Amino acid sequence: MSDPASYYALLQLDPAAEPEVIEAAYRRLARKYHPDVDGSPGAGPRMQEINRAYATLSRPHRRAIYDRELRRATQVKASLGRPAAGPRTPRTSTGDRPVYAAGTEPLATRAAAAASRWAAEWAESLEAVLVGDPGGRPRASEASRRCLTELSACLARWEALVPPPAAGRLGELGSACLRLESALVRGTLSLAEADDYSVLQPLAGLAERIGGLSRTIAAEASVLSRDANLGRGR
């Protein structure tokens, strides 16, 4: 199964695709993979994924939420991987930045997928709530709880890694970003389960802080990468 981070790839689309291009791609894939046409065992699940991707990308408000979360997750993953609950795991020394990057990259990928999946499911559930679907709130709540479980696991493992001195600030920023993401998702539980609309303004503020932190992480990673390149050139 694909995750929401690959919705564009699943529909074989450029992220800047226009609505008519998205619809054309969906129809082409539906003609190819619909269970009535494709008799393979995986046809049904694959078509469900295609339908889910189309349902998100074909609705402007859902797509906007999805794209925002995907950009944010991509920034964090690129800067920390590439270049909170439960007991803590003993911290593990990683030696140097390449080793640290190898340890954080799968966590960044996992957190990015969890955040993107939650954004898509939350938008779909919220739309159901607005049209009076009684199942909308339970689905929104369940989506938030699944995301929290994933983010908490990522945070615990992230903080168990000891970054090398050069990447110390980057590690702290990554941890802070995961904590803020968790707080944002946790806040949506109050909206879904307690009908508490007073959380909307604080949640908007949290989203802005996460966006700013993601940009700071990207800048910090760029400086670290530049310094490393200068060091190698000496």
Backbone torsions as a table, in degrees:
resi	resn	phi	psi	omega
1	MET	NA	140.0	176.5
2	SER	-87.6	160.5	175.9
3	ASP	-108.3	169.2	-175.5
4	PRO	-59.4	-19.3	178.0
5	ALA	-64.4	-15.9	-177.8
6	SER	-114.2	21.3	-180.0
7	TYR	-57.5	-44.8	179.7
8	TYR	-65.0	-42.6	178.3
9	ALA	-65.1	-37.7	-179.3
10	LEU	-61.4	-40.3	178.9
11	LEU	-90.5	4.4	177.9
12	GLN	58.1	51.7	-174.8
13	LEU	-123.4	152.9	167.0
14	ASP	-79.4	142.0	180.0
15	PRO	-57.5	-19.1	179.2
16	ALA	-95.3	11.7	-175.2
17	ALA	-58.3	139.5	177.5
18	GLU	-75.4	158.7	-177.9
19	PRO	-53.9	-40.7	-178.8
20	GLU	-67.2	-31.2	177.8
21	VAL	-69.9	-39.4	178.0
22	ILE	-62.2	-44.9	-179.7
23	GLU	-63.9	-42.3	-179.9
24	ALA	-63.5	-40.9	179.4
25	ALA	-64.4	-41.8	179.4
26	TYR	-62.3	-45.9	-178.9
27	ARG	-63.3	-40.1	179.4
28	ARG	-62.9	-44.5	-179.5
29	LEU	-70.4	-35.8	178.8
30	ALA	-64.4	-38.2	177.8
31	ARG	-65.8	-27.7	-177.6
32	LYS	-87.6	-39.0	-169.9
33	TYR	-111.0	-0.2	179.4
34	HIS	-59.8	137.7	-178.2
35	PRO	-55.8	-25.4	177.5
36	ASP	-69.5	-20.3	-178.8
37	VAL	-106.0	-44.1	-178.6
38	ASP	-98.8	113.2	-176.7
39	GLY	-90.1	7.4	-178.6
40	SER	-71.9	155.4	-177.7
41	PRO	-59.6	-29.0	-177.3
42	GLY	-89.5	2.9	-175.6
43	ALA	-64.3	-44.6	-178.1
44	GLY	-60.9	-54.6	178.3
45	PRO	-59.0	-39.2	179.9
46	ARG	-64.5	-40.6	179.8
47	MET	-66.9	-34.2	176.6
48	GLN	-63.0	-41.0	177.7
49	GLU	-64.8	-41.2	178.2
50	ILE	-62.9	-42.9	178.1
51	ASN	-62.0	-41.6	-178.8
52	ARG	-66.0	-41.9	178.6
53	ALA	-63.7	-43.1	-179.8
54	TYR	-66.1	-38.8	179.5
55	ALA	-61.7	-32.1	178.6
56	THR	-80.8	-48.8	-173.2
57	LEU	-77.4	-19.7	-178.3
58	SER	-87.2	-10.6	179.2
59	ARG	-107.0	116.6	-173.3
60	PRO	-53.1	-42.5	-177.3
61	HIS	-70.2	-39.6	177.2
62	ARG	-66.1	-42.3	-178.7
63	ARG	-63.8	-38.1	-179.9
64	ALA	-63.1	-43.6	178.6
65	ILE	-65.2	-45.8	179.9
66	TYR	-60.0	-46.8	-178.6
67	ASP	-63.5	-39.1	179.8
68	ARG	-62.9	-46.5	-179.7
69	GLU	-67.5	-36.0	-179.9
70	LEU	-67.1	-40.9	177.4
71	ARG	-62.5	-43.9	-178.5
72	ARG	-64.0	-45.4	-179.3
73	ALA	-65.1	-38.1	-179.5
74	THR	-66.1	-38.9	178.3
75	GLN	-60.6	-47.0	-178.4
76	VAL	-65.8	-44.2	-178.8
77	LYS	-62.8	-43.6	-177.3
78	ALA	-65.5	-40.6	-175.0
79	SER	-79.3	-31.0	-177.2
80	LEU	-99.7	-31.9	-177.0
81	GLY	-92.4	-44.4	-176.3
82	ARG	-81.3	-90.0	-162.4
83	PRO	0.8	NA	NA
84	ALA	NA	98.9	-163.8
85	ALA	-130.5	160.1	174.8
86	GLY	92.1	167.0	-179.3
87	PRO	-67.8	150.0	-179.9
88	ARG	-78.0	142.6	174.3
89	THR	-83.7	142.7	177.5
90	PRO	-54.5	136.5	-177.4
91	ARG	-70.0	140.3	-175.7
92	THR	-115.8	125.6	178.4
93	SER	-70.6	137.5	-177.2
94	THR	-109.1	-2.7	173.6
95	GLY	79.8	-80.7	-178.6
96	ASP	-131.6	176.8	-172.8
97	ARG	-64.9	-41.2	177.7
98	PRO	-57.5	-39.0	178.2
99	VAL	-69.2	-39.9	178.2
100	TYR	-63.2	-42.6	178.4
101	ALA	-61.4	-39.7	179.1
102	ALA	-64.4	-30.0	178.5
103	GLY	-79.8	-34.9	-176.5
104	THR	-86.5	-24.4	-175.2
105	GLU	-58.1	-48.7	179.3
106	PRO	-64.4	-29.7	177.6
107	LEU	-70.6	-41.4	177.0
108	ALA	-62.8	-40.1	178.3
109	THR	-63.9	-44.5	-179.7
110	ARG	-63.9	-43.8	179.6
111	ALA	-66.4	-39.1	179.0
112	ALA	-62.3	-43.4	179.0
113	ALA	-64.8	-41.0	179.9
114	ALA	-63.7	-44.4	-179.2
115	ALA	-66.5	-40.9	179.4
116	SER	-66.7	-42.1	178.6
117	ARG	-62.7	-44.4	179.1
118	TRP	-61.5	-43.9	-178.6
119	ALA	-59.3	-43.8	-179.7
120	ALA	-67.2	-44.5	-178.4
121	GLU	-69.0	-37.5	180.0
122	TRP	-65.1	-44.6	179.9
123	ALA	-61.3	-41.9	178.7
124	GLU	-65.0	-42.2	-179.0
125	SER	-68.6	-39.2	180.0
126	LEU	-64.6	-38.6	176.9
127	GLU	-61.9	-39.7	177.9
128	ALA	-64.0	-39.8	178.5
129	VAL	-61.4	-43.0	-176.2
130	LEU	-66.3	-25.7	178.8
131	VAL	-96.6	7.9	174.7
132	GLY	87.9	15.6	178.1
133	ASP	-74.0	117.2	-178.0
134	PRO	-65.4	-18.7	179.7
135	GLY	-85.0	-5.1	-176.5
136	GLY	-64.8	-45.7	-178.0
137	ARG	-65.4	-45.8	177.1
138	PRO	-59.4	-38.1	179.0
139	ARG	-67.9	-38.9	177.8
140	ALA	-63.9	-42.9	179.6
141	SER	-63.0	-45.2	-179.1
142	GLU	-64.5	-39.3	178.2
143	ALA	-62.1	-42.1	-180.0
144	SER	-66.6	-40.9	-179.2
145	ARG	-66.3	-39.9	177.4
146	ARG	-62.1	-42.7	-179.2
147	CYS	-65.2	-41.4	179.1
148	LEU	-61.2	-40.6	178.4
149	THR	-60.4	-44.0	-179.9
150	GLU	-66.5	-46.2	-178.1
151	LEU	-65.2	-38.0	178.5
152	SER	-63.8	-41.4	178.5
153	ALA	-64.9	-41.7	178.9
154	CYS	-63.8	-42.3	-179.3
155	LEU	-63.3	-43.7	-179.7
156	ALA	-60.6	-43.2	-179.6
157	ARG	-72.7	-36.0	178.9
158	TRP	-60.5	-46.7	-176.1
159	GLU	-76.0	-9.9	175.0
160	ALA	-80.9	-12.9	178.7
161	LEU	-91.1	138.7	178.1
162	VAL	-103.3	111.4	-178.8
163	PRO	-72.7	153.1	172.9
164	PRO	-66.5	159.6	-176.1
165	PRO	-51.0	-40.9	-176.5
166	ALA	-65.0	-26.3	-177.4
167	ALA	-107.0	12.8	-176.7
168	GLY	-59.6	-47.6	-179.1
169	ARG	-65.3	-38.6	179.5
170	LEU	-61.7	-40.6	177.9
171	GLY	-63.9	-40.3	178.9
172	GLU	-65.3	-40.2	179.5
173	LEU	-66.0	-40.0	178.1
174	GLY	-62.1	-42.0	178.2
175	SER	-63.2	-43.3	179.2
176	ALA	-62.9	-38.6	-179.7
177	CYS	-65.5	-41.8	177.7
178	LEU	-63.1	-38.0	178.8
179	ARG	-66.7	-40.6	179.0
180	LEU	-68.2	-39.6	176.6
181	GLU	-59.4	-42.6	179.3
182	SER	-63.3	-41.7	179.1
183	ALA	-63.9	-38.2	178.7
184	LEU	-63.9	-47.9	-179.4
185	VAL	-65.7	-39.7	179.4
186	ARG	-61.9	-36.4	178.7
187	GLY	-64.1	-33.1	179.4
188	THR	-68.6	-22.1	176.1
189	LEU	-64.5	-37.8	178.4
190	SER	-63.3	-37.0	179.2
191	LEU	-70.2	-40.6	-176.3
192	ALA	-76.4	-39.5	-171.7
193	GLU	-97.6	-30.5	-176.5
194	ALA	-112.4	2.8	-179.3
195	ASP	54.8	38.3	-174.6
196	ASP	-96.6	94.7	-177.5
197	TYR	-79.1	-4.9	178.5
198	SER	-68.8	-14.2	-178.5
199	VAL	-81.9	-9.9	-173.4
200	LEU	-61.6	-45.9	-179.0
201	GLN	-65.4	-47.5	175.6
202	PRO	-59.0	-36.2	179.8
203	LEU	-65.8	-38.3	177.1
204	ALA	-62.5	-39.6	177.2
205	GLY	-64.6	-40.0	177.6
206	LEU	-62.1	-42.9	179.7
207	ALA	-60.3	-39.5	178.8
208	GLU	-66.6	-40.6	179.1
209	ARG	-64.0	-39.6	179.1
210	ILE	-64.5	-42.0	178.1
211	GLY	-61.6	-43.2	178.4
212	GLY	-65.3	-40.1	179.3
213	LEU	-65.4	-38.6	178.4
214	SER	-62.0	-39.9	178.1
215	ARG	-67.2	-37.9	177.4
216	THR	-64.1	-41.8	178.2
217	ILE	-60.5	-44.3	-179.9
218	ALA	-62.3	-41.3	179.4
219	ALA	-66.3	-42.9	179.5
220	GLU	-62.1	-42.4	178.8
221	ALA	-64.2	-36.5	179.5
222	SER	-65.2	-42.2	178.4
223	VAL	-64.4	-43.8	-179.5
224	LEU	-62.2	-42.3	179.1
225	SER	-65.0	-40.8	178.9
226	ARG	-63.7	-44.7	179.5
227	ASP	-62.9	-38.0	179.2
228	ALA	-65.2	-40.3	179.2
229	ASN	-66.5	-37.9	177.9
230	LEU	-65.9	-38.5	179.4
231	GLY	-63.7	-39.5	-179.3
232	ARG	-69.5	-28.2	-176.3
233	GLY	-81.0	-10.3	-179.1
234	ARG	-79.2	NA	NA
